[in-house]
Amino acid sequence: MEKVLSVTMEIGTLSGVVIDSFQFGFDTLTTGERLLGESNLIIRTPDAVCRCSDCGHVMMSSGIRTEQCPLCRNRLLIPESGDDLVLRQVEME
Ligand SMILES: [Zn+2]
């Protein structure tokens, strides 16, 4: 019988998703479920990347949103990535 062993998600730090809640929801929904009941949820949280709208400086921000460009002090930073919710891999048996 086919079973899912693991599900790998990538959840950006700017996505607004609370990891613990996501994990709890996954566990709740999959408990006792034939296909997913014994699967592991693996969550990766890649760092967000922001670009300064003024000088173009690109910076990583882990966790909270970077507030200010370290080079020109501009406060308008454009998120390049980090707000994604991606199903990266499903491993089956
Ligand atoms: Zn800048």
PDB file of the backbone (N, CA, C, O) and the ligand in Angstrom, with CONECT records:
HET     ZN  A 101       1
ATOM      1  N   MET A   1       0.848  -1.205   0.000  1.00  0.00           N
ATOM      2  CA  MET A   1       0.000   0.000   0.000  1.00  0.00           C
ATOM      3  C   MET A   1       0.879   1.249   0.000  1.00  0.00           C
ATOM      4  O   MET A   1       1.905   1.297   0.678  1.00  0.00           O
ATOM      5  N   GLU A   2       0.484   2.214  -0.734  1.00  0.00           N
ATOM      6  CA  GLU A   2       1.283   3.428  -0.796  1.00  0.00           C
ATOM      7  C   GLU A   2       1.050   4.303   0.427  1.00  0.00           C
ATOM      8  O   GLU A   2      -0.079   4.523   0.866  1.00  0.00           O
ATOM      9  N   LYS A   3       2.157   4.787   0.953  1.00  0.00           N
ATOM     10  CA  LYS A   3       2.095   5.692   2.094  1.00  0.00           C
ATOM     11  C   LYS A   3       3.031   6.857   1.854  1.00  0.00           C
ATOM     12  O   LYS A   3       4.048   6.733   1.173  1.00  0.00           O
ATOM     13  N   VAL A   4       2.669   7.986   2.425  1.00  0.00           N
ATOM     14  CA  VAL A   4       3.558   9.147   2.359  1.00  0.00           C
ATOM     15  C   VAL A   4       4.473   9.118   3.569  1.00  0.00           C
ATOM     16  O   VAL A   4       4.011   9.073   4.709  1.00  0.00           O
ATOM     17  N   LEU A   5       5.772   9.144   3.315  1.00  0.00           N
ATOM     18  CA  LEU A   5       6.745   9.106   4.406  1.00  0.00           C
ATOM     19  C   LEU A   5       7.035  10.497   4.941  1.00  0.00           C
ATOM     20  O   LEU A   5       7.105  10.713   6.151  1.00  0.00           O
ATOM     21  N   SER A   6       7.199  11.423   4.035  1.00  0.00           N
ATOM     22  CA  SER A   6       7.482  12.780   4.489  1.00  0.00           C
ATOM     23  C   SER A   6       6.984  13.804   3.479  1.00  0.00           C
ATOM     24  O   SER A   6       6.921  13.557   2.275  1.00  0.00           O
ATOM     25  N   VAL A   7       6.640  14.939   4.013  1.00  0.00           N
ATOM     26  CA  VAL A   7       6.217  16.069   3.200  1.00  0.00           C
ATOM     27  C   VAL A   7       7.131  17.228   3.560  1.00  0.00           C
ATOM     28  O   VAL A   7       7.231  17.607   4.727  1.00  0.00           O
ATOM     29  N   THR A   8       7.795  17.787   2.561  1.00  0.00           N
ATOM     30  CA  THR A   8       8.714  18.900   2.816  1.00  0.00           C
ATOM     31  C   THR A   8       8.107  20.194   2.281  1.00  0.00           C
ATOM     32  O   THR A   8       7.772  20.308   1.102  1.00  0.00           O
ATOM     33  N   MET A   9       7.979  21.151   3.174  1.00  0.00           N
ATOM     34  CA  MET A   9       7.438  22.454   2.810  1.00  0.00           C
ATOM     35  C   MET A   9       8.518  23.513   3.007  1.00  0.00           C
ATOM     36  O   MET A   9       9.358  23.404   3.900  1.00  0.00           O
ATOM     37  N   GLU A  10       8.482  24.515   2.175  1.00  0.00           N
ATOM     38  CA  GLU A  10       9.295  25.705   2.402  1.00  0.00           C
ATOM     39  C   GLU A  10       8.363  26.850   2.727  1.00  0.00           C
ATOM     40  O   GLU A  10       7.480  27.190   1.940  1.00  0.00           O
ATOM     41  N   ILE A  11       8.564  27.441   3.886  1.00  0.00           N
ATOM     42  CA  ILE A  11       7.696  28.533   4.320  1.00  0.00           C
ATOM     43  C   ILE A  11       8.558  29.750   4.600  1.00  0.00           C
ATOM     44  O   ILE A  11       9.334  29.766   5.555  1.00  0.00           O
ATOM     45  N   GLY A  12       8.421  30.749   3.778  1.00  0.00           N
ATOM     46  CA  GLY A  12       9.233  31.950   3.925  1.00  0.00           C
ATOM     47  C   GLY A  12       8.923  32.685   5.215  1.00  0.00           C
ATOM     48  O   GLY A  12       7.804  32.635   5.725  1.00  0.00           O
ATOM     49  N   THR A  13       9.933  33.369   5.734  1.00  0.00           N
ATOM     50  CA  THR A  13       9.751  34.055   7.006  1.00  0.00           C
ATOM     51  C   THR A  13       8.799  35.245   6.892  1.00  0.00           C
ATOM     52  O   THR A  13       8.307  35.747   7.903  1.00  0.00           O
ATOM     53  N   LEU A  14       8.541  35.695   5.666  1.00  0.00           N
ATOM     54  CA  LEU A  14       7.609  36.812   5.488  1.00  0.00           C
ATOM     55  C   LEU A  14       6.216  36.353   5.057  1.00  0.00           C
ATOM     56  O   LEU A  14       5.355  37.177   4.748  1.00  0.00           O
ATOM     57  N   SER A  15       6.001  35.053   5.037  1.00  0.00           N
ATOM     58  CA  SER A  15       4.731  34.529   4.531  1.00  0.00           C
ATOM     59  C   SER A  15       3.584  34.774   5.499  1.00  0.00           C
ATOM     60  O   SER A  15       2.417  34.704   5.114  1.00  0.00           O
ATOM     61  N   GLY A  16       3.911  35.060   6.748  1.00  0.00           N
ATOM     62  CA  GLY A  16       2.864  35.262   7.743  1.00  0.00           C
ATOM     63  C   GLY A  16       2.341  33.965   8.327  1.00  0.00           C
ATOM     64  O   GLY A  16       1.432  33.968   9.156  1.00  0.00           O
ATOM     65  N   VAL A  17       2.921  32.852   7.888  1.00  0.00           N
ATOM     66  CA  VAL A  17       2.496  31.557   8.407  1.00  0.00           C
ATOM     67  C   VAL A  17       3.207  31.287   9.725  1.00  0.00           C
ATOM     68  O   VAL A  17       4.428  31.413   9.818  1.00  0.00           O
ATOM     69  N   VAL A  18       2.443  30.920  10.733  1.00  0.00           N
ATOM     70  CA  VAL A  18       3.030  30.537  12.014  1.00  0.00           C
ATOM     71  C   VAL A  18       3.365  29.050  11.936  1.00  0.00           C
ATOM     72  O   VAL A  18       2.483  28.203  11.798  1.00  0.00           O
ATOM     73  N   ILE A  19       4.667  28.753  12.028  1.00  0.00           N
ATOM     74  CA  ILE A  19       5.139  27.387  11.793  1.00  0.00           C
ATOM     75  C   ILE A  19       4.473  26.401  12.758  1.00  0.00           C
ATOM     76  O   ILE A  19       4.015  25.336  12.343  1.00  0.00           O
ATOM     77  N   ASP A  20       4.422  26.754  14.030  1.00  0.00           N
ATOM     78  CA  ASP A  20       3.838  25.848  15.022  1.00  0.00           C
ATOM     79  C   ASP A  20       2.387  25.533  14.695  1.00  0.00           C
ATOM     80  O   ASP A  20       1.948  24.390  14.825  1.00  0.00           O
ATOM     81  N   SER A  21       1.647  26.546  14.272  1.00  0.00           N
ATOM     82  CA  SER A  21       0.237  26.344  13.933  1.00  0.00           C
ATOM     83  C   SER A  21       0.113  25.467  12.693  1.00  0.00           C
ATOM     84  O   SER A  21      -0.767  24.610  12.609  1.00  0.00           O
ATOM     85  N   PHE A  22       0.993  25.690  11.748  1.00  0.00           N
ATOM     86  CA  PHE A  22       0.981  24.902  10.525  1.00  0.00           C
ATOM     87  C   PHE A  22       1.247  23.431  10.849  1.00  0.00           C
ATOM     88  O   PHE A  22       0.568  22.531  10.355  1.00  0.00           O
ATOM     89  N   GLN A  23       2.255  23.219  11.693  1.00  0.00           N
ATOM     90  CA  GLN A  23       2.619  21.857  12.107  1.00  0.00           C
ATOM     91  C   GLN A  23       1.447  21.201  12.840  1.00  0.00           C
ATOM     92  O   GLN A  23       1.110  20.043  12.593  1.00  0.00           O
ATOM     93  N   PHE A  24       0.838  21.961  13.739  1.00  0.00           N
ATOM     94  CA  PHE A  24      -0.296  21.444  14.510  1.00  0.00           C
ATOM     95  C   PHE A  24      -1.446  21.078  13.579  1.00  0.00           C
ATOM     96  O   PHE A  24      -2.063  20.024  13.725  1.00  0.00           O
ATOM     97  N   GLY A  25      -1.724  21.949  12.633  1.00  0.00           N
ATOM     98  CA  GLY A  25      -2.803  21.698  11.682  1.00  0.00           C
ATOM     99  C   GLY A  25      -2.548  20.466  10.843  1.00  0.00           C
ATOM    100  O   GLY A  25      -3.456  19.677  10.579  1.00  0.00           O
ATOM    101  N   PHE A  26      -1.297  20.308  10.426  1.00  0.00           N
ATOM    102  CA  PHE A  26      -0.926  19.135   9.632  1.00  0.00           C
ATOM    103  C   PHE A  26      -1.142  17.860  10.440  1.00  0.00           C
ATOM    104  O   PHE A  26      -1.742  16.896   9.965  1.00  0.00           O
ATOM    105  N   ASP A  27      -0.637  17.879  11.679  1.00  0.00           N
ATOM    106  CA  ASP A  27      -0.777  16.697  12.543  1.00  0.00           C
ATOM    107  C   ASP A  27      -2.242  16.365  12.773  1.00  0.00           C
ATOM    108  O   ASP A  27      -2.645  15.203  12.722  1.00  0.00           O
ATOM    109  N   THR A  28      -3.034  17.405  13.027  1.00  0.00           N
ATOM    110  CA  THR A  28      -4.447  17.210  13.316  1.00  0.00           C
ATOM    111  C   THR A  28      -5.178  16.609  12.117  1.00  0.00           C
ATOM    112  O   THR A  28      -5.988  15.693  12.258  1.00  0.00           O
ATOM    113  N   LEU A  29      -4.875  17.140  10.946  1.00  0.00           N
ATOM    114  CA  LEU A  29      -5.580  16.704   9.738  1.00  0.00           C
ATOM    115  C   LEU A  29      -5.153  15.323   9.267  1.00  0.00           C
ATOM    116  O   LEU A  29      -5.921  14.620   8.611  1.00  0.00           O
ATOM    117  N   THR A  30      -3.924  14.933   9.604  1.00  0.00           N
ATOM    118  CA  THR A  30      -3.416  13.683   9.041  1.00  0.00           C
ATOM    119  C   THR A  30      -3.493  12.509  10.010  1.00  0.00           C
ATOM    120  O   THR A  30      -3.319  11.363   9.595  1.00  0.00           O
ATOM    121  N   THR A  31      -3.751  12.769  11.294  1.00  0.00           N
ATOM    122  CA  THR A  31      -3.808  11.682  12.266  1.00  0.00           C
ATOM    123  C   THR A  31      -4.890  10.677  11.864  1.00  0.00           C
ATOM    124  O   THR A  31      -6.049  11.033  11.652  1.00  0.00           O
ATOM    125  N   GLY A  32      -4.472   9.409  11.768  1.00  0.00           N
ATOM    126  CA  GLY A  32      -5.417   8.355  11.418  1.00  0.00           C
ATOM    127  C   GLY A  32      -5.736   8.284   9.938  1.00  0.00           C
ATOM    128  O   GLY A  32      -6.484   7.413   9.495  1.00  0.00           O
ATOM    129  N   GLU A  33      -5.178   9.181   9.195  1.00  0.00           N
ATOM    130  CA  GLU A  33      -5.436   9.210   7.773  1.00  0.00           C
ATOM    131  C   GLU A  33      -4.608   8.107   7.099  1.00  0.00           C
ATOM    132  O   GLU A  33      -3.442   7.918   7.447  1.00  0.00           O
ATOM    133  N   ARG A  34      -5.191   7.383   6.147  1.00  0.00           N
ATOM    134  CA  ARG A  34      -4.528   6.207   5.596  1.00  0.00           C
ATOM    135  C   ARG A  34      -3.225   6.555   4.881  1.00  0.00           C
ATOM    136  O   ARG A  34      -2.198   5.909   5.090  1.00  0.00           O
ATOM    137  N   LEU A  35      -3.280   7.576   4.042  1.00  0.00           N
ATOM    138  CA  LEU A  35      -2.126   7.918   3.214  1.00  0.00           C
ATOM    139  C   LEU A  35      -1.073   8.739   3.967  1.00  0.00           C
ATOM    140  O   LEU A  35       0.129   8.559   3.777  1.00  0.00           O
ATOM    141  N   LEU A  36      -1.555   9.643   4.824  1.00  0.00           N
ATOM    142  CA  LEU A  36      -0.655  10.621   5.446  1.00  0.00           C
ATOM    143  C   LEU A  36      -0.449  10.424   6.948  1.00  0.00           C
ATOM    144  O   LEU A  36       0.312  11.157   7.579  1.00  0.00           O
ATOM    145  N   GLY A  37      -1.142   9.419   7.517  1.00  0.00           N
ATOM    146  CA  GLY A  37      -1.172   9.264   8.977  1.00  0.00           C
ATOM    147  C   GLY A  37       0.181   9.122   9.633  1.00  0.00           C
ATOM    148  O   GLY A  37       0.362   9.557  10.770  1.00  0.00           O
ATOM    149  N   GLU A  38       1.153   8.514   8.933  1.00  0.00           N
ATOM    150  CA  GLU A  38       2.468   8.298   9.541  1.00  0.00           C
ATOM    151  C   GLU A  38       3.533   9.186   8.912  1.00  0.00           C
ATOM    152  O   GLU A  38       4.729   8.959   9.094  1.00  0.00           O
ATOM    153  N   SER A  39       3.097  10.182   8.183  1.00  0.00           N
ATOM    154  CA  SER A  39       4.079  11.007   7.484  1.00  0.00           C
ATOM    155  C   SER A  39       4.677  12.062   8.404  1.00  0.00           C
ATOM    156  O   SER A  39       4.048  12.508   9.364  1.00  0.00           O
ATOM    157  N   ASN A  40       5.899  12.445   8.087  1.00  0.00           N
ATOM    158  CA  ASN A  40       6.580  13.517   8.802  1.00  0.00           C
ATOM    159  C   ASN A  40       6.466  14.802   8.009  1.00  0.00           C
ATOM    160  O   ASN A  40       6.666  14.825   6.795  1.00  0.00           O
ATOM    161  N   LEU A  41       6.146  15.860   8.710  1.00  0.00           N
ATOM    162  CA  LEU A  41       6.161  17.166   8.062  1.00  0.00           C
ATOM    163  C   LEU A  41       7.506  17.825   8.320  1.00  0.00           C
ATOM    164  O   LEU A  41       7.892  18.048   9.468  1.00  0.00           O
ATOM    165  N   ILE A  42       8.210  18.131   7.250  1.00  0.00           N
ATOM    166  CA  ILE A  42       9.509  18.803   7.364  1.00  0.00           C
ATOM    167  C   ILE A  42       9.336  20.221   6.845  1.00  0.00           C
ATOM    168  O   ILE A  42       8.932  20.430   5.701  1.00  0.00           O
ATOM    169  N   ILE A  43       9.642  21.185   7.688  1.00  0.00           N
ATOM    170  CA  ILE A  43       9.455  22.582   7.305  1.00  0.00           C
ATOM    171  C   ILE A  43      10.799  23.281   7.232  1.00  0.00           C
ATOM    172  O   ILE A  43      11.560  23.301   8.198  1.00  0.00           O
ATOM    173  N   ARG A  44      11.075  23.847   6.082  1.00  0.00           N
ATOM    174  CA  ARG A  44      12.279  24.664   5.933  1.00  0.00           C
ATOM    175  C   ARG A  44      11.857  26.122   5.870  1.00  0.00           C
ATOM    176  O   ARG A  44      10.829  26.469   5.289  1.00  0.00           O
ATOM    177  N   THR A  45      12.670  26.959   6.477  1.00  0.00           N
ATOM    178  CA  THR A  45      12.361  28.390   6.447  1.00  0.00           C
ATOM    179  C   THR A  45      13.540  29.152   5.854  1.00  0.00           C
ATOM    180  O   THR A  45      14.417  29.627   6.576  1.00  0.00           O
ATOM    181  N   PRO A  46      13.548  29.261   4.537  1.00  0.00           N
ATOM    182  CA  PRO A  46      14.637  30.014   3.900  1.00  0.00           C
ATOM    183  C   PRO A  46      14.581  31.480   4.293  1.00  0.00           C
ATOM    184  O   PRO A  46      13.506  32.050   4.476  1.00  0.00           O
ATOM    185  N   ASP A  47      15.756  32.079   4.419  1.00  0.00           N
ATOM    186  CA  ASP A  47      15.818  33.500   4.763  1.00  0.00           C
ATOM    187  C   ASP A  47      15.178  34.351   3.678  1.00  0.00           C
ATOM    188  O   ASP A  47      15.256  34.032   2.492  1.00  0.00           O
ATOM    189  N   ALA A  48      14.563  35.407   4.091  1.00  0.00           N
ATOM    190  CA  ALA A  48      13.976  36.334   3.136  1.00  0.00           C
ATOM    191  C   ALA A  48      15.067  37.189   2.507  1.00  0.00           C
ATOM    192  O   ALA A  48      16.100  37.454   3.121  1.00  0.00           O
ATOM    193  N   VAL A  49      14.824  37.608   1.293  1.00  0.00           N
ATOM    194  CA  VAL A  49      15.757  38.502   0.609  1.00  0.00           C
ATOM    195  C   VAL A  49      15.022  39.795   0.293  1.00  0.00           C
ATOM    196  O   VAL A  49      13.939  39.771  -0.292  1.00  0.00           O
ATOM    197  N   CYS A  50      15.605  40.921   0.679  1.00  0.00           N
ATOM    198  CA  CYS A  50      15.005  42.225   0.403  1.00  0.00           C
ATOM    199  C   CYS A  50      15.966  43.056  -0.442  1.00  0.00           C
ATOM    200  O   CYS A  50      17.185  42.931  -0.332  1.00  0.00           O
ATOM    201  N   ARG A  51      15.395  43.894  -1.276  1.00  0.00           N
ATOM    202  CA  ARG A  51      16.215  44.782  -2.093  1.00  0.00           C
ATOM    203  C   ARG A  51      15.827  46.222  -1.808  1.00  0.00           C
ATOM    204  O   ARG A  51      14.647  46.570  -1.750  1.00  0.00           O
ATOM    205  N   CYS A  52      16.840  47.044  -1.633  1.00  0.00           N
ATOM    206  CA  CYS A  52      16.605  48.457  -1.378  1.00  0.00           C
ATOM    207  C   CYS A  52      16.036  49.112  -2.639  1.00  0.00           C
ATOM    208  O   CYS A  52      16.567  48.928  -3.734  1.00  0.00           O
ATOM    209  N   SER A  53      14.959  49.870  -2.478  1.00  0.00           N
ATOM    210  CA  SER A  53      14.319  50.476  -3.645  1.00  0.00           C
ATOM    211  C   SER A  53      15.119  51.662  -4.167  1.00  0.00           C
ATOM    212  O   SER A  53      14.875  52.146  -5.272  1.00  0.00           O
ATOM    213  N   ASP A  54      16.062  52.122  -3.378  1.00  0.00           N
ATOM    214  CA  ASP A  54      16.841  53.286  -3.779  1.00  0.00           C
ATOM    215  C   ASP A  54      18.186  52.908  -4.407  1.00  0.00           C
ATOM    216  O   ASP A  54      18.444  53.227  -5.568  1.00  0.00           O
ATOM    217  N   CYS A  55      19.048  52.221  -3.630  1.00  0.00           N
ATOM    218  CA  CYS A  55      20.389  51.920  -4.135  1.00  0.00           C
ATOM    219  C   CYS A  55      20.513  50.508  -4.686  1.00  0.00           C
ATOM    220  O   CYS A  55      21.536  50.167  -5.279  1.00  0.00           O
ATOM    221  N   GLY A  56      19.489  49.682  -4.501  1.00  0.00           N
ATOM    222  CA  GLY A  56      19.507  48.345  -5.077  1.00  0.00           C
ATOM    223  C   GLY A  56      20.266  47.322  -4.251  1.00  0.00           C
ATOM    224  O   GLY A  56      20.430  46.178  -4.675  1.00  0.00           O
ATOM    225  N   HIS A  57      20.725  47.721  -3.087  1.00  0.00           N
ATOM    226  CA  HIS A  57      21.442  46.803  -2.209  1.00  0.00           C
ATOM    227  C   HIS A  57      20.526  45.634  -1.823  1.00  0.00           C
ATOM    228  O   HIS A  57      19.368  45.831  -1.455  1.00  0.00           O
ATOM    229  N   VAL A  58      21.070  44.419  -1.915  1.00  0.00           N
ATOM    230  CA  VAL A  58      20.289  43.230  -1.583  1.00  0.00           C
ATOM    231  C   VAL A  58      20.758  42.691  -0.244  1.00  0.00           C
ATOM    232  O   VAL A  58      21.958  42.545  -0.008  1.00  0.00           O
ATOM    233  N   MET A  59      19.812  42.397   0.628  1.00  0.00           N
ATOM    234  CA  MET A  59      20.177  41.924   1.966  1.00  0.00           C
ATOM    235  C   MET A  59      19.289  40.764   2.394  1.00  0.00           C
ATOM    236  O   MET A  59      18.136  40.656   1.978  1.00  0.00           O
ATOM    237  N   MET A  60      19.844  39.913   3.224  1.00  0.00           N
ATOM    238  CA  MET A  60      19.092  38.803   3.781  1.00  0.00           C
ATOM    239  C   MET A  60      18.460  39.261   5.083  1.00  0.00           C
ATOM    240  O   MET A  60      19.039  40.056   5.823  1.00  0.00           O
ATOM    241  N   SER A  61      17.299  38.764   5.347  1.00  0.00           N
ATOM    242  CA  SER A  61      16.729  39.016   6.661  1.00  0.00           C
ATOM    243  C   SER A  61      16.088  37.736   7.166  1.00  0.00           C
ATOM    244  O   SER A  61      15.205  37.172   6.519  1.00  0.00           O
ATOM    245  N   SER A  62      16.530  37.295   8.302  1.00  0.00           N
ATOM    246  CA  SER A  62      15.928  36.104   8.883  1.00  0.00           C
ATOM    247  C   SER A  62      14.993  36.560   9.990  1.00  0.00           C
ATOM    248  O   SER A  62      15.339  37.418  10.801  1.00  0.00           O
ATOM    249  N   GLY A  63      13.818  35.980  10.009  1.00  0.00           N
ATOM    250  CA  GLY A  63      12.866  36.355  11.048  1.00  0.00           C
ATOM    251  C   GLY A  63      12.098  37.592  10.675  1.00  0.00           C
ATOM    252  O   GLY A  63      11.211  37.548   9.823  1.00  0.00           O
ATOM    253  N   ILE A  64      12.426  38.685  11.299  1.00  0.00           N
ATOM    254  CA  ILE A  64      11.662  39.894  11.069  1.00  0.00           C
ATOM    255  C   ILE A  64      12.146  40.631   9.830  1.00  0.00           C
ATOM    256  O   ILE A  64      13.283  40.460   9.392  1.00  0.00           O
ATOM    257  N   ARG A  65      11.293  41.425   9.292  1.00  0.00           N
ATOM    258  CA  ARG A  65      11.590  42.206   8.108  1.00  0.00           C
ATOM    259  C   ARG A  65      12.663  43.258   8.411  1.00  0.00           C
ATOM    260  O   ARG A  65      12.589  43.967   9.414  1.00  0.00           O
ATOM    261  N   THR A  66      13.641  43.342   7.541  1.00  0.00           N
ATOM    262  CA  THR A  66      14.667  44.360   7.692  1.00  0.00           C
ATOM    263  C   THR A  66      14.023  45.738   7.523  1.00  0.00           C
ATOM    264  O   THR A  66      13.225  45.952   6.611  1.00  0.00           O
ATOM    265  N   GLU A  67      14.375  46.659   8.405  1.00  0.00           N
ATOM    266  CA  GLU A  67      13.656  47.931   8.413  1.00  0.00           C
ATOM    267  C   GLU A  67      14.336  49.022   7.619  1.00  0.00           C
ATOM    268  O   GLU A  67      13.697  49.983   7.193  1.00  0.00           O
ATOM    269  N   GLN A  68      15.631  48.871   7.421  1.00  0.00           N
ATOM    270  CA  GLN A  68      16.373  49.993   6.854  1.00  0.00           C
ATOM    271  C   GLN A  68      17.557  49.472   6.049  1.00  0.00           C
ATOM    272  O   GLN A  68      18.214  48.512   6.450  1.00  0.00           O
ATOM    273  N   CYS A  69      17.823  50.107   4.917  1.00  0.00           N
ATOM    274  CA  CYS A  69      19.000  49.746   4.133  1.00  0.00           C
ATOM    275  C   CYS A  69      20.252  50.144   4.909  1.00  0.00           C
ATOM    276  O   CYS A  69      20.364  51.291   5.341  1.00  0.00           O
ATOM    277  N   PRO A  70      21.200  49.214   5.095  1.00  0.00           N
ATOM    278  CA  PRO A  70      22.416  49.552   5.868  1.00  0.00           C
ATOM    279  C   PRO A  70      23.342  50.510   5.124  1.00  0.00           C
ATOM    280  O   PRO A  70      24.220  51.120   5.734  1.00  0.00           O
ATOM    281  N   LEU A  71      23.156  50.644   3.828  1.00  0.00           N
ATOM    282  CA  LEU A  71      24.052  51.506   3.045  1.00  0.00           C
ATOM    283  C   LEU A  71      23.548  52.938   2.944  1.00  0.00           C
ATOM    284  O   LEU A  71      24.284  53.891   3.198  1.00  0.00           O
ATOM    285  N   CYS A  72      22.246  53.074   2.557  1.00  0.00           N
ATOM    286  CA  CYS A  72      21.773  54.435   2.287  1.00  0.00           C
ATOM    287  C   CYS A  72      20.658  54.872   3.236  1.00  0.00           C
ATOM    288  O   CYS A  72      20.111  55.967   3.109  1.00  0.00           O
ATOM    289  N   ARG A  73      20.333  54.001   4.183  1.00  0.00           N
ATOM    290  CA  ARG A  73      19.328  54.341   5.204  1.00  0.00           C
ATOM    291  C   ARG A  73      17.916  54.501   4.647  1.00  0.00           C
ATOM    292  O   ARG A  73      17.014  54.954   5.352  1.00  0.00           O
ATOM    293  N   ASN A  74      17.729  54.136   3.402  1.00  0.00           N
ATOM    294  CA  ASN A  74      16.391  54.163   2.823  1.00  0.00           C
ATOM    295  C   ASN A  74      15.510  53.147   3.564  1.00  0.00           C
ATOM    296  O   ASN A  74      15.976  52.073   3.946  1.00  0.00           O
ATOM    297  N   ARG A  75      14.257  53.493   3.758  1.00  0.00           N
ATOM    298  CA  ARG A  75      13.386  52.602   4.502  1.00  0.00           C
ATOM    299  C   ARG A  75      12.420  51.803   3.618  1.00  0.00           C
ATOM    300  O   ARG A  75      11.667  50.964   4.111  1.00  0.00           O
ATOM    301  N   LEU A  76      12.452  52.073   2.310  1.00  0.00           N
ATOM    302  CA  LEU A  76      11.552  51.339   1.425  1.00  0.00           C
ATOM    303  C   LEU A  76      12.291  50.143   0.827  1.00  0.00           C
ATOM    304  O   LEU A  76      13.054  50.282  -0.129  1.00  0.00           O
ATOM    305  N   LEU A  77      12.052  48.974   1.402  1.00  0.00           N
ATOM    306  CA  LEU A  77      12.725  47.767   0.965  1.00  0.00           C
ATOM    307  C   LEU A  77      11.710  46.840   0.310  1.00  0.00           C
ATOM    308  O   LEU A  77      10.621  46.613   0.837  1.00  0.00           O
ATOM    309  N   ILE A  78      12.082  46.316  -0.835  1.00  0.00           N
ATOM    310  CA  ILE A  78      11.182  45.460  -1.588  1.00  0.00           C
ATOM    311  C   ILE A  78      11.518  43.988  -1.310  1.00  0.00           C
ATOM    312  O   ILE A  78      12.646  43.562  -1.556  1.00  0.00           O
ATOM    313  N   PRO A  79      10.566  43.217  -0.807  1.00  0.00           N
ATOM    314  CA  PRO A  79      10.846  41.794  -0.608  1.00  0.00           C
ATOM    315  C   PRO A  79      11.011  41.082  -1.953  1.00  0.00           C
ATOM    316  O   PRO A  79      10.134  41.154  -2.814  1.00  0.00           O
ATOM    317  N   GLU A  80      12.131  40.403  -2.122  1.00  0.00           N
ATOM    318  CA  GLU A  80      12.387  39.652  -3.348  1.00  0.00           C
ATOM    319  C   GLU A  80      11.876  38.231  -3.211  1.00  0.00           C
ATOM    320  O   GLU A  80      11.376  37.643  -4.170  1.00  0.00           O
ATOM    321  N   SER A  81      12.002  37.693  -2.030  1.00  0.00           N
ATOM    322  CA  SER A  81      11.488  36.365  -1.738  1.00  0.00           C
ATOM    323  C   SER A  81      11.300  36.280  -0.241  1.00  0.00           C
ATOM    324  O   SER A  81      11.703  37.180   0.496  1.00  0.00           O
ATOM    325  N   GLY A  82      10.696  35.211   0.204  1.00  0.00           N
ATOM    326  CA  GLY A  82      10.518  35.045   1.643  1.00  0.00           C
ATOM    327  C   GLY A  82       9.053  35.015   2.032  1.00  0.00           C
ATOM    328  O   GLY A  82       8.710  34.728   3.179  1.00  0.00           O
ATOM    329  N   ASP A  83       8.176  35.320   1.051  1.00  0.00           N
ATOM    330  CA  ASP A  83       6.749  35.255   1.366  1.00  0.00           C
ATOM    331  C   ASP A  83       6.100  34.046   0.679  1.00  0.00           C
ATOM    332  O   ASP A  83       4.889  34.015   0.458  1.00  0.00           O
ATOM    333  N   ASP A  84       6.919  33.071   0.353  1.00  0.00           N
ATOM    334  CA  ASP A  84       6.408  31.920  -0.377  1.00  0.00           C
ATOM    335  C   ASP A  84       5.966  30.803   0.561  1.00  0.00           C
ATOM    336  O   ASP A  84       6.452  30.667   1.684  1.00  0.00           O
ATOM    337  N   LEU A  85       5.037  30.020   0.059  1.00  0.00           N
ATOM    338  CA  LEU A  85       4.626  28.789   0.729  1.00  0.00           C
ATOM    339  C   LEU A  85       4.679  27.721  -0.359  1.00  0.00           C
ATOM    340  O   LEU A  85       3.813  27.658  -1.232  1.00  0.00           O
ATOM    341  N   VAL A  86       5.717  26.881  -0.289  1.00  0.00           N
ATOM    342  CA  VAL A  86       5.994  25.964  -1.397  1.00  0.00           C
ATOM    343  C   VAL A  86       5.995  24.519  -0.909  1.00  0.00           C
ATOM    344  O   VAL A  86       6.653  24.184   0.076  1.00  0.00           O
ATOM    345  N   LEU A  87       5.262  23.684  -1.598  1.00  0.00           N
ATOM    346  CA  LEU A  87       5.366  22.241  -1.353  1.00  0.00           C
ATOM    347  C   LEU A  87       6.554  21.728  -2.142  1.00  0.00           C
ATOM    348  O   LEU A  87       6.491  21.609  -3.366  1.00  0.00           O
ATOM    349  N   ARG A  88       7.656  21.420  -1.431  1.00  0.00           N
ATOM    350  CA  ARG A  88       8.924  21.141  -2.102  1.00  0.00           C
ATOM    351  C   ARG A  88       9.046  19.674  -2.498  1.00  0.00           C
ATOM    352  O   ARG A  88       9.520  19.360  -3.590  1.00  0.00           O
ATOM    353  N   GLN A  89       8.622  18.782  -1.619  1.00  0.00           N
ATOM    354  CA  GLN A  89       8.846  17.372  -1.892  1.00  0.00           C
ATOM    355  C   GLN A  89       7.859  16.500  -1.120  1.00  0.00           C
ATOM    356  O   GLN A  89       7.535  16.772   0.036  1.00  0.00           O
ATOM    357  N   VAL A  90       7.396  15.457  -1.782  1.00  0.00           N
ATOM    358  CA  VAL A  90       6.578  14.448  -1.114  1.00  0.00           C
ATOM    359  C   VAL A  90       7.255  13.098  -1.336  1.00  0.00           C
ATOM    360  O   VAL A  90       7.394  12.635  -2.468  1.00  0.00           O
ATOM    361  N   GLU A  91       7.667  12.485  -0.250  1.00  0.00           N
ATOM    362  CA  GLU A  91       8.356  11.204  -0.342  1.00  0.00           C
ATOM    363  C   GLU A  91       7.370  10.084  -0.054  1.00  0.00           C
ATOM    364  O   GLU A  91       6.701  10.079   0.979  1.00  0.00           O
ATOM    365  N   MET A  92       7.287   9.137  -0.980  1.00  0.00           N
ATOM    366  CA  MET A  92       6.303   8.065  -0.825  1.00  0.00           C
ATOM    367  C   MET A  92       6.987   6.715  -0.719  1.00  0.00           C
ATOM    368  O   MET A  92       8.135   6.545  -1.131  1.00  0.00           O
ATOM    369  N   GLU A  93       6.268   5.767  -0.163  1.00  0.00           N
ATOM    370  CA  GLU A  93       6.777   4.416  -0.027  1.00  0.00           C
ATOM    371  C   GLU A  93       6.032   3.497  -0.972  1.00  0.00           C
ATOM    372  O   GLU A  93       6.311   2.299  -1.015  1.00  0.00           O
TER     373      GLU A  93
HETATM  374 ZN    ZN A 101      19.923  51.396  -0.070  1.00  0.00          ZN2+
END
